[in-house]
């Protein structure tokens, strides 16, 4: 599908972005392991979440879907049943990696597979630590398909070589089936939806920060340690209300900052501090963003409303621990950087090269078509701004975040922009172009 975008005279209004994908997938997986009925309210209905729902149904879980609520009839930690067929994860790396941990300790075998895109993503970073726990799991040249055989797991102490919430969550799920405690140390904080939901369901899980005072001032950096004890009783059912996905709201967050005539209100946005690195980066750039917080729900997830107004942005440098807290937002952050005065530098973000697409080289190539002054580095990119972008024919590259970021760039470009392959937004935000049209009908042809 090709999508045409024209720059609107103004950008104004209010919307609620789609519900959080990460929380929906975790709610489906952990809710299936509860001893009783769990509800996931305001869940996201997208390609990725449908993959997780379909797989848990294959594993014997009854899941009812009514309006915006999933009702999961959990069967306990040991209640899953073998699937007759391969478990197809579509293009969802989150679903595949988390399921690898959940299924590693089952009494039956499974095969996890996915789309051609997912088959290109690295999986050994998950299979290797699971094998240390005793899992019998094999990958295919470091990628999917993954074949899992029954195994008895044991708790381990493991330090993540890279910051990854997916790897951490896979090990946390495997720890539910392990003999003895599991200790997972991550170099910087990553999204903690799994830990919050597990704690709400009664799993003995503790987090603490290591002492970095003995390190030199230049290298001083604390790490986060997650300590899990296998639960001695069944997981308690909880009702989880899923807020709007910060990563989806991010496109309108940047649009509101970068467009010269904008004022937007984004409602019920997830404001988990492990996810809001972009918010911090934009404020450092001079963005005008007001936050109205609300109390956390049963899953202990903070949320609130954001009001964004046009602002004169300035270049910044982003790196270190902040990268993990905004890893999904760099495509649209690059668009903000094109409109900022001065130089913006992103470093320590080499993980962007192994996402749904190579987001570093892809961003550079596509934004240059629109006149952006951007260059790739091994672990990020450098942008010189501000730049008056121009409309062009650009390629979404089969990457939902790339396509939506290019749409935001089109809002501040001169003339028409055509995004080819725009249907890929359905992975996380099926109604993106409809929401954009609701805010500014003149923008969407």
Number of C-alpha atoms within 10 A of each C-alpha: 9 14 17 20 27 22 23 19 15 16 23 17 13 15 17 17 24 26 29 26 27 21 27 28 25 23 30 25 23 23 32 31 27 23 20 17 19 24 22 24 20 19 27 28 20 18 20 23 27 18 20 27 26 15 23 22 16 18 18 17 23 16 21 13 13 9 9 12 17 23 19 29 21 26 21 19 20 14 15 21 17 13 17 9 11 16 23 19 26 23 21 23 21 22 26 28 25 26 24 28 29 23 25 33 29 24 14 15 18 23 20 23 20 22 14 11 16 22 19 17 17 19 24 19 17 24 27 16 21 25 16 15 25 19 26 19 24 20 19 13 11 18 18 23 22 24 18 23 17 17 21 15 23 19 23 20 16 18 17 17 10 13 21 20 21 22 23 28 25 26 30 27 25 27 29 26 24 26 15 14 17 23 20 20 22 22 20 22 23 23 22 17 22 24 22 16 22 23 18 20 23 16 21 17 20 13 14 12 14 13 12 13 10 7 11 9 9 6 8 12 16 18 17 18 21 19 18 26 20 20 17 10 11 17 25 20 23 21 20 25 23 27 28 27 26 28 27 23 24 25 25 25 29 27 27 28 27 27 25 17 15 19 21 22 21 22 19 25 29 25 23 19 17 16 24 20 21 25 21 14 18 22 15 15 22 16 23 17 20 12 15 12 15 14 10 15 14 14 22 16 22 17 25 19 18 20 18 23 23 20 19 16 24 22 24 19 13 20 14 14 18 21 24 25 23 25 20 21 25 24 23 27 21 27 26 31 30 30 26 24 17 15 18 23 19 22 16 18 22 19 18 19 16 13 19 20 22 16 23 25 17 19 26 20 17 20 24 17 17 22 16 25 19 22 18 16 16 12 15 22 22 19 26 19 20 20 18 13 23 19 22 22 15 23 20 26 21 18 23 21 27 26 26 25 26 27 32 24 30 29 26 25 23 15 14 19 23 21 23 18 18 25 19 21 22 16 21 25 26 18 14 19 21 12 18 19 15 16 19 19 14 15 22 21 12
